[in-house]
Amino acid sequence: FTLGAGMGDGTTHQYNDLPLVVAGGAGKLKLGSHIHCKRGTPLANLWLTQLHALGIKREKYADSTGTISEIQA
């Protein structure tokens, strides 16, 4: 599952640098580390990566630009 916030900075209402926790993964995701994606990485990339971990093969999800290889097992 994924737990997080929709704002990275509540003072300025920015929606980048979102604090997220990904737990579980059933051996399909590498867990136990801190990943900082490059600036401009869409959150949809995480959703697409999780879809692939669930066995759902899609090329794109919303505004995704790819998967997050750092967490793929």
Number of C-alpha atoms within 10 A of each C-alpha: 8 11 9 11 13 14 15 16 14 10 7 8 10 12 14 15 18 15 14 14 12 16 13 11 16 10 10 16 20 16 17 9 8 10 11 11 12 8 8 8 18 17 19 18 20 20 18 24 24 22 15 17 17 13 9 11 11 10 11 15 17 11 12 17 15 16 22 18 12 14 19 16 12
